[in-house]
Amino acid sequence: MINISTYEHTDLMTVKEASDWAAQYLNKKVTESNILYLIQYGKIKKISQNGSVLVSRYELENYYESYYGRKEVDWKNKLGEDLNWALSFEHVKEAETTKHVHRLHPYKGKFIPQLVEYFLDDHTDDFKKETYFRKGDIVLDPFCGSGTTLVQCNELDMHAIGIDVSAFNALISNVKVLKYDLTDVFVETQNITKALDRFSAELKITEFEEELQNKLSEFNDRYFPSPDFKYWISEGKIREDEYSKQKAMEFMIIYNELVNKYGIKLTQDKSDTFLDKWYLENVRKEIDYVFSLIKGIKNINTKKIISIILSRTIRSCRATTHSDLATLKEPVISTYYCTKHKKLCKPIFSIKNWWQRYSKDTIKRLTDFDKIRTRTFQICLTGDSRTIDIVRELENKNKLFAEMVSKQKISGIFSSPPYVGLIDYHEQHAYAYDLFGFARKDELEIGPLYKGQNKEARESYIEGIAQVLNNCKRFMVKDYNVFLVANDKYNLYPTIAEQAGMKIVNQYKRPVLNRTERDKGAYSEIIFHLKENS
């Protein structure tokens, strides 16, 4: 708390005066809660005077003129005044939203851990006025995805059960909360790295890539110098499309000479599967070789986490351009002009660098999580949340946990159901299903992309989510709390709640700031708080 002597008396306002001033300054409604949020998250300082809370008009004005201040005002104009900016978590750095095991593997559509923590922990504030969960509670996530809820429950000393129809999603979730012999993980990754080095050398990939990289660097320095090239484009001195196409064709002569020199085979003999189509021949050989080594690992937990390292690696090694990594178009087997980096780039010819990077990163993240993990149960079950018998499935995995669920019951749900017609959850990890041989259950997905967003798809979605809630209620305490995160643009959740015998008691509309999609426009989602409709 700052002492009043630091500020001019005429600059200071009470919270009520500050909300009135801000409303006039912005020409829109600003509540006292809005001002208290700015204080709570350090946007403006809290000043004391005889027990009263004061704020500086100067600091308040500076905030509203700052990047996030302007963004808050702009987004509320577009999305509505009910937008709860406190839940934007714009003050949290990326290193925290992707902390420890949360970034063990990419996954589309996951929420940030701070959102889970906000509703699960025991704090209260001007927006969350009561505590819904406590240490030792059991929390359920029936759409577990990549396991964010499970990890946060571990941090908060709570037990958690996840359910996911995707076997690969369940694997990702479970490896995040497993306990490892980190020395064994380190030794096994080192052994594979050394073996991969020898294997790649025999294929002449290393020599080829080194010479190709040298030639590319020389060419880019000459024809695409940074930052000069970007300046030439902005000044209209170069027509980017024509110039880049011409230079890319010139370098193809050098590229083809190197391919022939080292006898590099670019494409595989068939393109029936994802692994056949989206990986260069030598990359595919390396993938299969490393996977064969992983199969020989004796420690089952070590085998699981190293399998995830390989999956994360091969996702980054698909034969595509840098700008199309998230939305694949056509396989790329030669050098190309990269619109993202404004120079010529190459496809990936070896998994070695990514394998080494992710091996080190994974061990570090597991080590970091070990320092804060609690002795609680977390597990993700593979199954259909509409019909699964949670206790029976748990008995096959962890009898002690199953007994706890039977006696204690589940306190509630925190989950982000799939959005209707947005993502095909199996297809986003098609490479992993090919590699590991998991059975795909695409037909059991609720609201997948391939079914669209028409009336029939929306009705099917409502029925599916309601069935999940009705099934899960059987295992929950009477006074449960359910939190569902959704972008409900079709207003489906009131009907879902009704069909599940629940009522929406509150809803929190939050801005989603750090989206990975190219569309960075104003976007929000709602956290629905549901309880039994008694």
C-alpha positions as CSV (number, residue, x, y, z in Angstrom):
1,M,0.0,0.0,0.0
2,I,1.3,3.4,-1.0
3,N,1.4,6.4,1.4
4,I,-0.6,9.4,0.5
5,S,2.4,11.8,0.7
6,T,3.7,10.4,-2.6
7,Y,0.8,12.0,-4.5
8,E,-0.8,15.3,-5.0
9,H,-4.0,15.6,-2.9
10,T,-6.0,16.9,-5.9
11,D,-5.1,13.8,-7.9
12,L,-6.6,11.4,-5.5
13,M,-10.1,9.9,-5.6
14,T,-12.1,7.4,-3.7
15,V,-13.1,4.2,-5.5
16,K,-16.6,5.6,-6.1
17,E,-15.2,8.9,-7.4
18,A,-12.8,7.0,-9.6
19,S,-15.6,4.9,-11.2
20,D,-17.6,8.1,-11.8
21,W,-14.6,9.8,-13.3
22,A,-13.7,6.8,-15.5
23,A,-17.3,6.6,-16.7
24,Q,-17.2,10.2,-17.9
25,Y,-13.7,9.9,-19.3
26,L,-14.6,6.8,-21.3
27,N,-18.2,7.8,-22.0
28,K,-19.4,4.4,-20.7
29,K,-20.4,2.6,-17.5
30,V,-17.5,1.9,-15.1
31,T,-18.4,0.2,-11.8
32,E,-16.5,0.3,-8.5
33,S,-15.8,-3.4,-9.1
34,N,-13.9,-2.4,-12.3
35,I,-11.7,-0.1,-10.3
36,L,-11.1,-2.6,-7.6
37,Y,-10.0,-5.1,-10.2
38,L,-7.4,-2.7,-11.4
39,I,-6.1,-2.4,-7.9
40,Q,-6.2,-6.1,-7.2
41,Y,-4.1,-6.9,-10.2
42,G,-1.6,-4.1,-9.9
43,K,-2.8,-1.9,-12.8
44,I,-3.1,1.1,-10.5
45,K,-1.8,1.5,-6.9
46,K,-3.8,1.3,-3.7
47,I,-3.3,4.5,-1.6
48,S,-4.2,4.7,2.1
49,Q,-5.6,7.6,4.0
50,N,-7.1,7.1,7.4
51,G,-8.3,3.7,6.5
52,S,-9.8,4.8,3.2
53,V,-8.9,3.4,-0.2
54,L,-7.8,6.0,-2.7
55,V,-6.5,5.9,-6.3
56,S,-4.6,8.3,-8.5
57,R,-6.5,9.9,-11.4
58,Y,-3.2,10.2,-13.2
59,E,-2.5,6.4,-12.9
60,L,-6.0,5.6,-13.9
61,E,-5.8,7.8,-17.0
62,N,-2.4,6.2,-17.9
63,Y,-3.9,2.7,-17.6
64,Y,-6.8,3.5,-19.9
65,E,-4.4,4.9,-22.4
66,S,-2.1,1.9,-22.3
67,Y,-2.3,-1.1,-24.7
68,Y,-4.4,-3.3,-22.4
69,G,-6.4,-0.4,-21.2
70,R,-7.4,0.5,-24.7
71,K,-8.0,-3.1,-25.6
72,E,-10.3,-3.6,-22.6
73,V,-12.4,-0.6,-23.6
74,D,-12.4,-1.6,-27.3
75,W,-13.4,-5.2,-26.6
76,K,-16.2,-4.2,-24.2
77,N,-17.5,-2.0,-26.9
78,K,-17.6,-4.9,-29.3
79,L,-18.5,-7.8,-26.9
80,G,-20.6,-6.0,-24.2
81,E,-20.1,-4.4,-20.9
82,D,-20.7,-7.8,-19.1
83,L,-17.2,-8.8,-20.3
84,N,-15.3,-9.8,-17.1
85,W,-11.8,-8.4,-17.7
86,A,-10.5,-9.9,-14.5
87,L,-10.7,-13.3,-16.2
88,S,-8.6,-12.2,-19.1
89,F,-5.5,-12.9,-17.1
90,E,-3.7,-10.4,-19.3
91,H,-1.2,-9.8,-16.4
92,V,0.0,-13.4,-16.6
93,K,3.1,-14.0,-18.7
94,E,3.1,-16.9,-21.2
95,A,5.7,-18.7,-19.1
96,E,3.1,-19.0,-16.4
97,T,0.2,-20.1,-18.7
98,T,2.5,-22.8,-20.1
99,K,4.3,-23.6,-16.9
100,H,5.9,-27.0,-16.1
101,V,3.9,-30.0,-17.6
102,H,1.2,-27.9,-19.2
103,R,3.4,-27.6,-22.3
104,L,4.4,-31.2,-22.6
105,H,2.5,-31.6,-25.9
106,P,0.5,-29.2,-28.2
107,Y,-3.3,-29.4,-28.0
108,K,-5.9,-27.3,-29.7
109,G,-8.7,-25.8,-27.7
110,K,-7.2,-26.1,-24.2
111,F,-7.8,-23.5,-21.5
112,I,-5.1,-21.8,-19.4
113,P,-4.3,-23.2,-15.9
114,Q,-5.0,-19.8,-14.3
115,L,-8.7,-20.1,-15.3
116,V,-9.0,-23.5,-13.6
117,E,-7.2,-22.3,-10.6
118,Y,-9.4,-19.2,-10.2
119,F,-12.6,-21.3,-9.8
120,L,-11.1,-24.2,-7.9
121,D,-8.9,-22.5,-5.3
122,D,-10.3,-21.1,-2.0
123,H,-9.9,-17.3,-2.7
124,T,-12.8,-14.9,-3.0
125,D,-13.0,-11.5,-4.6
126,D,-15.5,-9.0,-6.0
127,F,-16.5,-11.4,-8.8
128,K,-16.1,-14.9,-7.2
129,K,-17.9,-14.3,-3.9
130,E,-17.7,-17.8,-2.4
131,T,-15.5,-20.9,-2.4
132,Y,-16.7,-23.9,-4.4
133,F,-14.0,-26.5,-3.8
134,R,-11.6,-27.3,-1.0
135,K,-8.4,-29.4,-0.5
136,G,-9.2,-33.1,-0.6
137,D,-12.2,-32.7,-2.9
138,I,-12.6,-34.8,-6.0
139,V,-13.1,-32.8,-9.2
140,L,-14.3,-34.3,-12.5
141,D,-13.4,-33.2,-16.0
142,P,-15.6,-35.3,-18.4
143,F,-13.9,-33.7,-21.5
144,C,-10.4,-34.0,-20.2
145,G,-8.5,-33.0,-23.4
146,S,-4.9,-32.5,-22.5
147,G,-5.4,-32.7,-18.7
148,T,-5.2,-29.1,-17.5
149,T,-7.8,-29.6,-14.8
150,L,-6.0,-32.7,-13.6
151,V,-2.7,-30.9,-13.2
152,Q,-4.2,-27.9,-11.5
153,C,-6.0,-30.2,-9.0
154,N,-2.7,-31.7,-8.1
155,E,-1.2,-28.3,-7.5
156,L,-4.2,-27.4,-5.3
157,D,-4.1,-30.6,-3.3
158,M,-7.3,-32.0,-4.8
159,H,-8.1,-35.3,-6.4
160,A,-9.3,-35.4,-10.0
161,I,-10.8,-37.7,-12.6
162,G,-10.7,-37.0,-16.3
163,I,-12.6,-38.8,-19.0
164,D,-11.9,-38.6,-22.7
165,V,-13.1,-40.6,-25.7
166,S,-9.7,-40.2,-27.3
167,A,-7.1,-42.7,-26.2
168,F,-4.3,-40.3,-27.2
169,N,-5.8,-37.4,-25.2
170,A,-6.0,-39.8,-22.2
171,L,-2.3,-40.6,-22.7
172,I,-1.3,-36.9,-22.8
173,S,-3.3,-36.2,-19.6
174,N,-2.0,-39.1,-17.7
175,V,1.7,-38.6,-18.5
176,K,1.4,-35.1,-17.0
177,V,0.5,-36.3,-13.6
178,L,2.5,-39.6,-13.4
179,K,5.4,-39.8,-11.1
180,Y,8.7,-40.6,-12.8
181,D,12.2,-41.9,-12.1
182,L,13.8,-38.9,-13.8
183,T,17.2,-40.4,-13.9
184,D,15.8,-43.3,-15.9
185,V,14.0,-40.9,-18.3
186,F,17.3,-39.0,-18.7
187,V,19.4,-42.1,-19.4
188,E,16.9,-43.5,-21.9
189,T,16.5,-40.2,-23.8
190,Q,20.3,-39.9,-24.0
191,N,20.7,-43.5,-25.3
192,I,18.1,-42.8,-28.0
193,T,19.8,-39.5,-28.9
194,K,23.1,-41.2,-29.4
195,A,21.6,-44.0,-31.4
196,L,19.7,-41.5,-33.6
197,D,22.9,-39.6,-34.3
198,R,24.5,-42.8,-35.7
199,F,21.4,-43.7,-37.6
200,S,21.1,-40.3,-39.3
201,A,24.8,-40.3,-40.2
202,E,24.3,-43.6,-42.0
203,L,21.5,-42.0,-44.0
204,K,23.8,-39.0,-44.9
205,I,21.1,-36.7,-43.6
206,T,23.4,-34.7,-41.4
207,E,25.9,-33.9,-44.1
208,F,23.1,-33.0,-46.6
209,E,21.4,-30.7,-44.1
210,E,24.6,-28.9,-43.1
211,E,25.6,-28.1,-46.7
212,L,22.0,-27.2,-47.6
213,Q,21.8,-24.8,-44.6
214,N,25.1,-23.2,-45.6
215,K,24.0,-22.6,-49.1
216,L,20.6,-21.3,-47.9
217,S,22.3,-18.8,-45.5
218,E,24.6,-17.5,-48.3
219,F,21.6,-17.1,-50.6
220,N,19.4,-15.4,-48.1
221,D,22.1,-13.0,-47.0
222,R,22.5,-11.9,-50.6
223,Y,18.9,-11.8,-51.7
224,F,16.8,-11.5,-48.6
225,P,18.9,-9.5,-46.1
226,S,17.2,-8.7,-42.8
227,P,15.9,-6.2,-42.0
228,D,16.6,-4.5,-45.3
229,F,14.4,-6.9,-47.3
230,K,11.3,-6.1,-45.2
231,Y,12.1,-2.4,-45.6
232,W,12.3,-2.7,-49.4
233,I,8.8,-4.4,-49.4
234,S,7.2,-1.8,-47.2
235,E,8.7,1.0,-49.4
236,G,7.4,-0.6,-52.6
237,K,10.9,-1.1,-53.9
238,I,10.3,-4.8,-54.4
239,R,7.2,-6.7,-55.5
240,E,7.3,-9.5,-53.0
241,D,5.4,-12.1,-54.9
242,E,7.3,-11.8,-58.1
243,Y,10.7,-11.4,-56.5
244,S,10.3,-14.3,-54.1
245,K,9.0,-16.6,-56.8
246,Q,12.0,-15.8,-59.1
247,K,14.6,-16.3,-56.3
248,A,12.9,-19.5,-55.1
249,M,13.2,-20.9,-58.6
250,E,16.9,-19.9,-58.8
251,F,17.7,-21.7,-55.6
252,M,15.9,-24.9,-56.7
253,I,18.8,-25.5,-59.1
254,I,21.2,-25.6,-56.1
255,Y,18.7,-27.6,-54.0
256,N,18.3,-30.3,-56.7
257,E,22.0,-30.6,-57.1
258,L,22.4,-31.3,-53.4
259,V,19.6,-33.8,-53.3
260,N,21.2,-35.8,-56.1
261,K,24.7,-35.4,-54.6
262,Y,23.7,-37.1,-51.3
263,G,21.1,-39.5,-52.8
264,I,18.2,-38.1,-50.7
265,K,14.9,-39.7,-51.4
266,L,12.2,-37.1,-50.7
267,T,8.8,-38.8,-50.9
268,Q,7.7,-42.2,-49.5
269,D,6.4,-45.0,-51.8
270,K,2.9,-44.6,-50.6
271,S,0.6,-41.9,-49.1
272,D,-2.2,-43.9,-47.5
273,T,-1.8,-42.7,-44.0
274,F,-0.9,-39.4,-42.3
275,L,2.6,-40.6,-41.6
276,D,3.0,-41.7,-45.2
277,K,1.8,-38.4,-46.6
278,W,3.2,-35.7,-44.3
279,Y,6.8,-36.8,-43.7
280,L,9.8,-36.9,-46.0
281,E,11.3,-40.4,-46.5
282,N,14.3,-40.0,-44.2
283,V,12.2,-38.3,-41.5
284,R,9.8,-41.3,-41.6
285,K,12.8,-43.7,-41.2
286,E,14.0,-41.8,-38.2
287,I,10.6,-41.8,-36.6
288,D,10.2,-45.6,-37.0
289,Y,13.7,-46.1,-35.7
290,V,13.2,-44.1,-32.5
291,F,9.8,-45.7,-32.0
292,S,11.4,-49.2,-32.2
293,L,13.9,-48.1,-29.5
294,I,11.1,-46.8,-27.3
295,K,9.3,-50.2,-27.5
296,G,12.3,-51.7,-25.8
297,I,12.2,-49.5,-22.7
298,K,11.4,-51.6,-19.6
299,N,10.0,-49.0,-17.2
300,I,6.4,-48.4,-18.3
301,N,6.1,-44.8,-17.1
302,T,9.4,-44.0,-18.8
303,K,8.1,-45.5,-22.0
304,K,4.9,-43.4,-21.8
305,I,6.6,-40.1,-21.3
306,I,9.3,-40.8,-24.0
307,S,6.5,-41.7,-26.4
308,I,5.0,-38.3,-25.8
309,I,8.4,-36.7,-26.5
310,L,8.4,-38.5,-29.8
311,S,4.8,-37.5,-30.6
312,R,5.6,-33.9,-29.8
313,T,8.7,-34.2,-32.0
314,I,7.0,-35.6,-35.1
315,R,4.2,-33.0,-34.9
316,S,6.9,-30.3,-35.4
317,C,8.5,-32.2,-38.3
318,R,5.7,-32.4,-40.8
319,A,6.5,-31.6,-44.3
320,T,4.8,-28.2,-44.5
321,T,5.7,-24.5,-44.5
322,H,6.2,-22.6,-41.2
323,S,3.0,-20.6,-41.8
324,D,0.9,-23.6,-42.5
325,L,1.9,-25.8,-39.5
326,A,-1.4,-25.4,-37.7
327,T,-3.5,-25.8,-40.8
328,L,-1.9,-28.2,-43.2
329,K,-2.5,-27.7,-46.9
330,E,-0.1,-29.7,-49.1
331,P,3.1,-31.5,-48.3
332,V,6.3,-29.5,-49.1
333,I,9.3,-31.4,-50.2
334,S,11.6,-28.6,-51.4
335,T,12.9,-25.2,-50.3
336,Y,10.3,-22.4,-50.5
337,Y,9.8,-18.7,-49.9
338,C,8.5,-18.3,-46.3
339,T,6.0,-15.5,-45.9
340,K,6.5,-15.7,-42.1
341,H,10.2,-15.3,-42.1
342,K,10.6,-13.3,-45.3
343,K,13.3,-15.6,-46.7
344,L,13.8,-19.0,-48.2
345,C,13.3,-21.8,-45.8
346,K,13.5,-25.6,-46.0
347,P,11.3,-28.5,-45.0
348,I,12.6,-30.7,-42.1
349,F,14.8,-33.5,-43.2
350,S,15.7,-34.9,-39.7
351,I,13.9,-35.1,-36.3
352,K,17.3,-34.9,-34.4
353,N,17.2,-31.2,-33.4
354,W,13.5,-31.3,-32.3
355,W,14.0,-34.6,-30.5
356,Q,16.9,-33.2,-28.5
357,R,15.1,-30.0,-27.7
358,Y,12.0,-31.6,-26.5
359,S,13.8,-34.3,-24.5
360,K,15.6,-31.6,-22.5
361,D,12.5,-29.5,-22.2
362,T,10.4,-32.4,-21.0
363,I,12.8,-33.4,-18.3
364,K,13.0,-29.8,-17.0
365,R,9.2,-29.5,-16.9
366,L,8.8,-32.8,-15.1
367,T,11.5,-31.7,-12.6
368,D,9.7,-28.3,-12.0
369,F,6.3,-30.1,-11.5
370,D,7.9,-32.5,-9.0
371,K,8.8,-29.6,-6.7
372,I,5.2,-28.6,-6.3
373,R,3.1,-31.7,-6.8
374,T,0.9,-33.0,-4.0
375,R,0.2,-36.6,-2.9
376,T,-3.2,-36.8,-4.4
377,F,-4.9,-39.0,-7.1
378,Q,-5.4,-37.9,-10.7
379,I,-6.2,-40.1,-13.6
380,C,-7.8,-39.8,-17.0
381,L,-10.1,-42.7,-18.1
382,T,-10.6,-43.5,-21.7
383,G,-14.3,-43.8,-22.4
384,D,-17.5,-42.1,-23.4
385,S,-18.6,-39.7,-20.7
386,R,-22.3,-40.2,-21.7
387,T,-22.2,-43.8,-20.5
388,I,-19.1,-44.6,-18.6
389,D,-19.3,-46.1,-15.1
390,I,-16.6,-44.0,-13.4
391,V,-16.3,-46.2,-10.2
392,R,-16.1,-49.5,-12.2
393,E,-13.5,-48.1,-14.5
394,L,-11.5,-46.7,-11.6
395,E,-11.5,-50.1,-9.9
396,N,-9.5,-51.5,-12.8
397,K,-6.9,-48.7,-12.5
398,N,-6.8,-47.7,-8.8
399,K,-8.9,-49.5,-6.3
400,L,-8.1,-47.1,-3.4
401,F,-9.2,-44.1,-5.5
402,A,-12.4,-46.0,-6.6
403,E,-13.2,-46.6,-2.9
404,M,-12.7,-42.9,-2.2
405,V,-15.0,-41.9,-5.0
406,S,-17.7,-44.3,-3.8
407,K,-17.6,-43.0,-0.2
408,Q,-16.8,-39.3,-0.7
409,K,-18.4,-38.6,-4.0
410,I,-17.3,-36.1,-6.6
411,S,-17.7,-32.5,-5.5
412,G,-18.2,-31.1,-9.0
413,I,-17.0,-30.5,-12.5
414,F,-14.6,-28.1,-14.2
415,S,-14.4,-28.7,-17.9
416,S,-14.4,-27.2,-21.4
417,P,-16.8,-29.3,-23.6
418,P,-16.0,-29.4,-27.3
419,Y,-17.4,-26.4,-29.2
420,V,-20.0,-27.4,-31.8
421,G,-18.5,-27.9,-35.3
422,L,-15.1,-26.5,-34.5
423,I,-12.4,-29.2,-34.1
424,D,-12.1,-32.9,-35.1
425,Y,-10.3,-34.0,-31.9
426,H,-8.9,-37.3,-33.3
427,E,-7.8,-35.8,-36.5
428,Q,-5.6,-33.1,-34.8
429,H,-3.4,-35.9,-33.6
430,A,-3.7,-38.2,-36.7
431,Y,0.1,-38.7,-36.7
432,A,0.0,-40.2,-33.2
433,Y,-2.8,-42.5,-34.0
434,D,-0.9,-43.8,-37.0
435,L,2.3,-44.2,-34.9
436,F,0.9,-45.8,-31.7
437,G,-1.9,-47.8,-33.4
438,F,-4.6,-46.4,-31.1
439,A,-8.2,-47.2,-32.2
440,R,-9.9,-44.0,-33.3
441,K,-13.4,-43.2,-32.0
442,D,-14.3,-40.2,-34.2
443,E,-17.9,-41.3,-34.3
444,L,-18.2,-40.8,-30.5
445,E,-17.0,-37.2,-30.6
446,I,-19.6,-34.7,-29.5
447,G,-19.9,-31.7,-31.9
448,P,-17.0,-32.5,-34.2
449,L,-16.0,-30.3,-37.1
450,Y,-17.0,-32.8,-39.8
451,K,-20.7,-32.7,-38.6
452,G,-20.9,-28.9,-39.1
453,Q,-23.0,-26.4,-37.2
454,N,-26.4,-26.8,-38.7
455,K,-29.6,-27.3,-36.8
456,E,-29.3,-31.1,-36.7
457,A,-25.7,-30.8,-35.5
458,R,-26.7,-28.4,-32.7
459,E,-29.5,-30.6,-31.5
460,S,-27.2,-33.6,-31.5
461,Y,-24.7,-31.5,-29.5
462,I,-27.3,-30.5,-26.9
463,E,-28.3,-34.1,-26.5
464,G,-24.7,-35.3,-26.1
465,I,-23.6,-32.7,-23.5
466,A,-26.8,-33.2,-21.5
467,Q,-26.3,-37.0,-21.5
468,V,-22.8,-36.5,-20.2
469,L,-24.0,-34.3,-17.3
470,N,-26.8,-36.7,-16.5
471,N,-24.4,-39.6,-16.4
472,C,-21.8,-37.8,-14.2
473,K,-24.5,-36.6,-11.7
474,R,-24.7,-40.2,-10.5
475,F,-21.3,-40.0,-8.9
476,M,-21.5,-36.5,-7.5
477,V,-22.5,-35.0,-4.1
478,K,-26.0,-33.5,-3.9
479,D,-24.9,-29.9,-3.6
480,Y,-22.4,-30.1,-6.6
481,N,-21.0,-27.3,-8.5
482,V,-20.5,-27.6,-12.3
483,F,-18.4,-25.1,-14.3
484,L,-18.4,-25.4,-18.1
485,V,-16.3,-23.2,-20.3
486,A,-17.9,-22.5,-23.7
487,N,-18.3,-20.0,-26.5
488,D,-22.1,-20.4,-26.7
489,K,-22.9,-18.4,-29.8
490,Y,-25.9,-20.5,-30.5
491,N,-27.3,-20.2,-27.0
492,L,-27.4,-23.9,-26.4
493,Y,-26.5,-24.1,-22.8
494,P,-29.8,-23.1,-21.3
495,T,-31.4,-26.0,-23.1
496,I,-28.5,-28.3,-22.1
497,A,-28.9,-27.3,-18.4
498,E,-32.7,-28.0,-18.6
499,Q,-32.2,-31.4,-20.1
500,A,-29.6,-32.3,-17.5
501,G,-31.9,-31.3,-14.6
502,M,-29.7,-28.4,-13.8
503,K,-30.0,-24.6,-13.6
504,I,-27.5,-21.9,-14.6
505,V,-26.9,-19.9,-11.4
506,N,-24.2,-17.7,-12.7
507,Q,-22.2,-17.0,-15.8
508,Y,-18.8,-15.3,-16.3
509,K,-18.1,-13.8,-19.7
510,R,-14.3,-13.6,-20.2
511,P,-12.1,-12.2,-23.0
512,V,-9.8,-14.7,-24.6
513,L,-6.6,-12.8,-25.4
514,N,-3.9,-15.3,-26.3
515,R,-5.4,-17.2,-29.1
516,T,-3.2,-19.2,-31.5
517,E,-5.4,-18.8,-34.5
518,R,-4.6,-16.1,-37.1
519,D,-7.8,-14.4,-36.3
520,K,-6.9,-12.1,-33.4
521,G,-10.2,-10.3,-33.2
522,A,-12.3,-9.7,-30.1
523,Y,-13.4,-13.1,-28.8
524,S,-15.0,-14.2,-25.6
525,E,-16.2,-17.4,-23.9
526,I,-18.6,-18.0,-21.0
527,I,-18.0,-20.0,-17.8
528,F,-21.4,-21.4,-16.9
529,H,-22.0,-22.2,-13.3
530,L,-24.6,-24.9,-13.0
531,K,-26.3,-26.6,-10.0
532,E,-29.0,-29.1,-9.4
533,N,-32.4,-27.7,-10.4
534,S,-34.3,-28.5,-7.2
